[in-house]
Amino acid sequence: MGIKKNSLHAGSFFVWRICAEIVKKMLKIYIFCFILL
């Protein structure tokens, strides 16, 4: 049970990191477009 819980926690952390990277890229694109327009 403990191992499964640990892997689940690591998996959600990994997903959270990917989401954070996507948000950063989206913000950069949004700011870039805002400056151009």
CHARMM internal coordinates of N, CA and C (Angstrom, degrees):
IC EDIT
DIST 1 N 1 CA 1.4685
DIST 1 CA 1 C 1.5359
ANGL 1 N 1 CA 1 C 110.49
DIST 1 C 2 N 1.3392
ANGL 1 CA 1 C 2 N 115.72
DIHE 1 N 1 CA 1 C 2 N -42.88
DIST 2 N 2 CA 1.4667
ANGL 1 C 2 N 2 CA 120.04
DIHE 1 CA 1 C 2 N 2 CA -178.79
DIST 2 CA 2 C 1.5186
ANGL 2 N 2 CA 2 C 112.15
DIHE 1 C 2 N 2 CA 2 C -63.14
DIST 2 C 3 N 1.3455
ANGL 2 CA 2 C 3 N 115.94
DIHE 2 N 2 CA 2 C 3 N -40.55
DIST 3 N 3 CA 1.4675
ANGL 2 C 3 N 3 CA 120.32
DIHE 2 CA 2 C 3 N 3 CA -178.85
DIST 3 CA 3 C 1.5349
ANGL 3 N 3 CA 3 C 110.11
DIHE 2 C 3 N 3 CA 3 C -64.96
DIST 3 C 4 N 1.3266
ANGL 3 CA 3 C 4 N 115.24
DIHE 3 N 3 CA 3 C 4 N -42.89
DIST 4 N 4 CA 1.4713
ANGL 3 C 4 N 4 CA 120.09
DIHE 3 CA 3 C 4 N 4 CA -179.52
DIST 4 CA 4 C 1.5376
ANGL 4 N 4 CA 4 C 110.17
DIHE 3 C 4 N 4 CA 4 C -62.59
DIST 4 C 5 N 1.3238
ANGL 4 CA 4 C 5 N 115.87
DIHE 4 N 4 CA 4 C 5 N -42.30
DIST 5 N 5 CA 1.4655
ANGL 4 C 5 N 5 CA 120.77
DIHE 4 CA 4 C 5 N 5 CA -179.92
DIST 5 CA 5 C 1.5330
ANGL 5 N 5 CA 5 C 110.23
DIHE 4 C 5 N 5 CA 5 C -63.55
DIST 5 C 6 N 1.3346
ANGL 5 CA 5 C 6 N 116.20
DIHE 5 N 5 CA 5 C 6 N -41.23
DIST 6 N 6 CA 1.4592
ANGL 5 C 6 N 6 CA 120.95
DIHE 5 CA 5 C 6 N 6 CA 179.50
DIST 6 CA 6 C 1.5223
ANGL 6 N 6 CA 6 C 111.46
DIHE 5 C 6 N 6 CA 6 C -62.82
DIST 6 C 7 N 1.3347
ANGL 6 CA 6 C 7 N 116.59
DIHE 6 N 6 CA 6 C 7 N -46.61
DIST 7 N 7 CA 1.4629
ANGL 6 C 7 N 7 CA 120.94
DIHE 6 CA 6 C 7 N 7 CA -178.91
DIST 7 CA 7 C 1.5270
ANGL 7 N 7 CA 7 C 110.37
DIHE 6 C 7 N 7 CA 7 C -65.00
DIST 7 C 8 N 1.3261
ANGL 7 CA 7 C 8 N 116.79
DIHE 7 N 7 CA 7 C 8 N -36.46
DIST 8 N 8 CA 1.4616
ANGL 7 C 8 N 8 CA 121.43
DIHE 7 CA 7 C 8 N 8 CA 177.86
DIST 8 CA 8 C 1.5308
ANGL 8 N 8 CA 8 C 109.75
DIHE 7 C 8 N 8 CA 8 C -64.10
DIST 8 C 9 N 1.3280
ANGL 8 CA 8 C 9 N 116.70
DIHE 8 N 8 CA 8 C 9 N -43.24
DIST 9 N 9 CA 1.4626
ANGL 8 C 9 N 9 CA 122.00
DIHE 8 CA 8 C 9 N 9 CA 179.43
DIST 9 CA 9 C 1.5240
ANGL 9 N 9 CA 9 C 110.18
DIHE 8 C 9 N 9 CA 9 C -63.46
DIST 9 C 10 N 1.3349
ANGL 9 CA 9 C 10 N 116.39
DIHE 9 N 9 CA 9 C 10 N -43.89
DIST 10 N 10 CA 1.4653
ANGL 9 C 10 N 10 CA 121.14
DIHE 9 CA 9 C 10 N 10 CA 178.96
DIST 10 CA 10 C 1.5271
ANGL 10 N 10 CA 10 C 110.13
DIHE 9 C 10 N 10 CA 10 C -63.77
DIST 10 C 11 N 1.3220
ANGL 10 CA 10 C 11 N 116.63
DIHE 10 N 10 CA 10 C 11 N -39.25
DIST 11 N 11 CA 1.4638
ANGL 10 C 11 N 11 CA 121.00
DIHE 10 CA 10 C 11 N 11 CA 179.89
DIST 11 CA 11 C 1.5172
ANGL 11 N 11 CA 11 C 111.82
DIHE 10 C 11 N 11 CA 11 C -64.49
DIST 11 C 12 N 1.3340
ANGL 11 CA 11 C 12 N 116.71
DIHE 11 N 11 CA 11 C 12 N -44.26
DIST 12 N 12 CA 1.4649
ANGL 11 C 12 N 12 CA 120.25
DIHE 11 CA 11 C 12 N 12 CA -179.74
DIST 12 CA 12 C 1.5263
ANGL 12 N 12 CA 12 C 110.19
DIHE 11 C 12 N 12 CA 12 C -66.92
DIST 12 C 13 N 1.3417
ANGL 12 CA 12 C 13 N 117.26
DIHE 12 N 12 CA 12 C 13 N -35.57
DIST 13 N 13 CA 1.4606
ANGL 12 C 13 N 13 CA 121.45
DIHE 12 CA 12 C 13 N 13 CA 177.59
DIST 13 CA 13 C 1.5209
ANGL 13 N 13 CA 13 C 109.98
DIHE 12 C 13 N 13 CA 13 C -64.66
DIST 13 C 14 N 1.3420
ANGL 13 CA 13 C 14 N 116.54
DIHE 13 N 13 CA 13 C 14 N -40.32
DIST 14 N 14 CA 1.4650
ANGL 13 C 14 N 14 CA 122.31
DIHE 13 CA 13 C 14 N 14 CA 179.16
DIST 14 CA 14 C 1.5246
ANGL 14 N 14 CA 14 C 109.76
DIHE 13 C 14 N 14 CA 14 C -63.38
DIST 14 C 15 N 1.3332
ANGL 14 CA 14 C 15 N 116.44
DIHE 14 N 14 CA 14 C 15 N -45.20
DIST 15 N 15 CA 1.4737
ANGL 14 C 15 N 15 CA 121.31
DIHE 14 CA 14 C 15 N 15 CA 178.75
DIST 15 CA 15 C 1.5236
ANGL 15 N 15 CA 15 C 109.85
DIHE 14 C 15 N 15 CA 15 C -62.32
DIST 15 C 16 N 1.3415
ANGL 15 CA 15 C 16 N 116.72
DIHE 15 N 15 CA 15 C 16 N -41.93
DIST 16 N 16 CA 1.4666
ANGL 15 C 16 N 16 CA 121.62
DIHE 15 CA 15 C 16 N 16 CA 179.75
DIST 16 CA 16 C 1.5206
ANGL 16 N 16 CA 16 C 110.31
DIHE 15 C 16 N 16 CA 16 C -61.28
DIST 16 C 17 N 1.3354
ANGL 16 CA 16 C 17 N 117.37
DIHE 16 N 16 CA 16 C 17 N -40.06
DIST 17 N 17 CA 1.4677
ANGL 16 C 17 N 17 CA 121.83
DIHE 16 CA 16 C 17 N 17 CA 178.41
DIST 17 CA 17 C 1.5179
ANGL 17 N 17 CA 17 C 110.84
DIHE 16 C 17 N 17 CA 17 C -63.86
DIST 17 C 18 N 1.3349
ANGL 17 CA 17 C 18 N 117.17
DIHE 17 N 17 CA 17 C 18 N -43.74
DIST 18 N 18 CA 1.4696
ANGL 17 C 18 N 18 CA 121.40
DIHE 17 CA 17 C 18 N 18 CA 179.26
DIST 18 CA 18 C 1.5360
ANGL 18 N 18 CA 18 C 109.12
DIHE 17 C 18 N 18 CA 18 C -62.17
DIST 18 C 19 N 1.3300
ANGL 18 CA 18 C 19 N 116.83
DIHE 18 N 18 CA 18 C 19 N -44.09
DIST 19 N 19 CA 1.4698
ANGL 18 C 19 N 19 CA 120.91
DIHE 18 CA 18 C 19 N 19 CA 179.05
DIST 19 CA 19 C 1.5250
ANGL 19 N 19 CA 19 C 110.40
DIHE 18 C 19 N 19 CA 19 C -61.27
DIST 19 C 20 N 1.3273
ANGL 19 CA 19 C 20 N 117.26
DIHE 19 N 19 CA 19 C 20 N -41.50
DIST 20 N 20 CA 1.4610
ANGL 19 C 20 N 20 CA 121.22
DIHE 19 CA 19 C 20 N 20 CA 179.57
DIST 20 CA 20 C 1.5277
ANGL 20 N 20 CA 20 C 110.66
DIHE 19 C 20 N 20 CA 20 C -62.43
DIST 20 C 21 N 1.3418
ANGL 20 CA 20 C 21 N 117.03
DIHE 20 N 20 CA 20 C 21 N -41.66
DIST 21 N 21 CA 1.4698
ANGL 20 C 21 N 21 CA 121.16
DIHE 20 CA 20 C 21 N 21 CA 178.57
DIST 21 CA 21 C 1.5238
ANGL 21 N 21 CA 21 C 110.68
DIHE 20 C 21 N 21 CA 21 C -63.49
DIST 21 C 22 N 1.3365
ANGL 21 CA 21 C 22 N 117.13
DIHE 21 N 21 CA 21 C 22 N -42.73
DIST 22 N 22 CA 1.4702
ANGL 21 C 22 N 22 CA 121.36
DIHE 21 CA 21 C 22 N 22 CA 179.49
DIST 22 CA 22 C 1.5267
ANGL 22 N 22 CA 22 C 109.75
DIHE 21 C 22 N 22 CA 22 C -62.99
DIST 22 C 23 N 1.3325
ANGL 22 CA 22 C 23 N 117.14
DIHE 22 N 22 CA 22 C 23 N -43.41
DIST 23 N 23 CA 1.4698
ANGL 22 C 23 N 23 CA 121.33
DIHE 22 CA 22 C 23 N 23 CA 179.90
DIST 23 CA 23 C 1.5243
ANGL 23 N 23 CA 23 C 110.03
DIHE 22 C 23 N 23 CA 23 C -61.92
DIST 23 C 24 N 1.3398
ANGL 23 CA 23 C 24 N 117.70
DIHE 23 N 23 CA 23 C 24 N -42.09
DIST 24 N 24 CA 1.4686
ANGL 23 C 24 N 24 CA 121.09
DIHE 23 CA 23 C 24 N 24 CA 178.62
DIST 24 CA 24 C 1.5210
ANGL 24 N 24 CA 24 C 110.82
DIHE 23 C 24 N 24 CA 24 C -60.47
DIST 24 C 25 N 1.3323
ANGL 24 CA 24 C 25 N 116.98
DIHE 24 N 24 CA 24 C 25 N -45.35
DIST 25 N 25 CA 1.4646
ANGL 24 C 25 N 25 CA 121.16
DIHE 24 CA 24 C 25 N 25 CA 179.62
DIST 25 CA 25 C 1.5223
ANGL 25 N 25 CA 25 C 110.81
DIHE 24 C 25 N 25 CA 25 C -63.36
DIST 25 C 26 N 1.3364
ANGL 25 CA 25 C 26 N 116.69
DIHE 25 N 25 CA 25 C 26 N -42.63
DIST 26 N 26 CA 1.4613
ANGL 25 C 26 N 26 CA 121.14
DIHE 25 CA 25 C 26 N 26 CA 179.22
DIST 26 CA 26 C 1.5231
ANGL 26 N 26 CA 26 C 110.29
DIHE 25 C 26 N 26 CA 26 C -62.55
DIST 26 C 27 N 1.3255
ANGL 26 CA 26 C 27 N 117.25
DIHE 26 N 26 CA 26 C 27 N -42.57
DIST 27 N 27 CA 1.4626
ANGL 26 C 27 N 27 CA 121.11
DIHE 26 CA 26 C 27 N 27 CA 179.08
DIST 27 CA 27 C 1.5210
ANGL 27 N 27 CA 27 C 110.95
DIHE 26 C 27 N 27 CA 27 C -63.31
DIST 27 C 28 N 1.3362
ANGL 27 CA 27 C 28 N 117.69
DIHE 27 N 27 CA 27 C 28 N -41.79
DIST 28 N 28 CA 1.4683
ANGL 27 C 28 N 28 CA 121.44
DIHE 27 CA 27 C 28 N 28 CA 178.28
DIST 28 CA 28 C 1.5228
ANGL 28 N 28 CA 28 C 110.48
DIHE 27 C 28 N 28 CA 28 C -60.78
DIST 28 C 29 N 1.3285
ANGL 28 CA 28 C 29 N 116.92
DIHE 28 N 28 CA 28 C 29 N -45.23
DIST 29 N 29 CA 1.4715
ANGL 28 C 29 N 29 CA 121.44
DIHE 28 CA 28 C 29 N 29 CA 179.73
DIST 29 CA 29 C 1.5292
ANGL 29 N 29 CA 29 C 109.55
DIHE 28 C 29 N 29 CA 29 C -64.18
DIST 29 C 30 N 1.3306
ANGL 29 CA 29 C 30 N 116.91
DIHE 29 N 29 CA 29 C 30 N -43.33
DIST 30 N 30 CA 1.4614
ANGL 29 C 30 N 30 CA 121.73
DIHE 29 CA 29 C 30 N 30 CA -178.97
DIST 30 CA 30 C 1.5290
ANGL 30 N 30 CA 30 C 110.77
DIHE 29 C 30 N 30 CA 30 C -62.07
DIST 30 C 31 N 1.3319
ANGL 30 CA 30 C 31 N 117.09
DIHE 30 N 30 CA 30 C 31 N -46.26
DIST 31 N 31 CA 1.4683
ANGL 30 C 31 N 31 CA 121.86
DIHE 30 CA 30 C 31 N 31 CA 179.04
DIST 31 CA 31 C 1.5233
ANGL 31 N 31 CA 31 C 110.13
DIHE 30 C 31 N 31 CA 31 C -64.31
DIST 31 C 32 N 1.3233
ANGL 31 CA 31 C 32 N 117.43
DIHE 31 N 31 CA 31 C 32 N -42.09
DIST 32 N 32 CA 1.4666
ANGL 31 C 32 N 32 CA 122.65
DIHE 31 CA 31 C 32 N 32 CA 179.16
DIST 32 CA 32 C 1.5262
ANGL 32 N 32 CA 32 C 110.41
DIHE 31 C 32 N 32 CA 32 C -59.79
DIST 32 C 33 N 1.3373
ANGL 32 CA 32 C 33 N 117.01
DIHE 32 N 32 CA 32 C 33 N -47.40
DIST 33 N 33 CA 1.4751
ANGL 32 C 33 N 33 CA 121.99
DIHE 32 CA 32 C 33 N 33 CA 178.93
DIST 33 CA 33 C 1.5240
ANGL 33 N 33 CA 33 C 110.48
DIHE 32 C 33 N 33 CA 33 C -64.48
DIST 33 C 34 N 1.3230
ANGL 33 CA 33 C 34 N 117.14
DIHE 33 N 33 CA 33 C 34 N -39.78
DIST 34 N 34 CA 1.4668
ANGL 33 C 34 N 34 CA 122.00
DIHE 33 CA 33 C 34 N 34 CA -179.85
DIST 34 CA 34 C 1.5264
ANGL 34 N 34 CA 34 C 110.37
DIHE 33 C 34 N 34 CA 34 C -62.12
DIST 34 C 35 N 1.3448
ANGL 34 CA 34 C 35 N 117.03
DIHE 34 N 34 CA 34 C 35 N -41.33
DIST 35 N 35 CA 1.4702
ANGL 34 C 35 N 35 CA 121.91
DIHE 34 CA 34 C 35 N 35 CA 178.59
DIST 35 CA 35 C 1.5274
ANGL 35 N 35 CA 35 C 110.00
DIHE 34 C 35 N 35 CA 35 C -66.47
DIST 35 C 36 N 1.3289
ANGL 35 CA 35 C 36 N 117.36
DIHE 35 N 35 CA 35 C 36 N -42.77
DIST 36 N 36 CA 1.4683
ANGL 35 C 36 N 36 CA 121.26
DIHE 35 CA 35 C 36 N 36 CA -179.34
DIST 36 CA 36 C 1.5268
ANGL 36 N 36 CA 36 C 111.27
DIHE 35 C 36 N 36 CA 36 C -65.32
DIST 36 C 37 N 1.3324
ANGL 36 CA 36 C 37 N 117.05
DIHE 36 N 36 CA 36 C 37 N -40.34
DIST 37 N 37 CA 1.4666
ANGL 36 C 37 N 37 CA 120.42
DIHE 36 CA 36 C 37 N 37 CA -178.74
DIST 37 CA 37 C 1.5228
ANGL 37 N 37 CA 37 C 110.40
DIHE 36 C 37 N 37 CA 37 C -86.04
END
COOR INIT
IC SEED 1 N 1 CA 1 C
IC BUILD
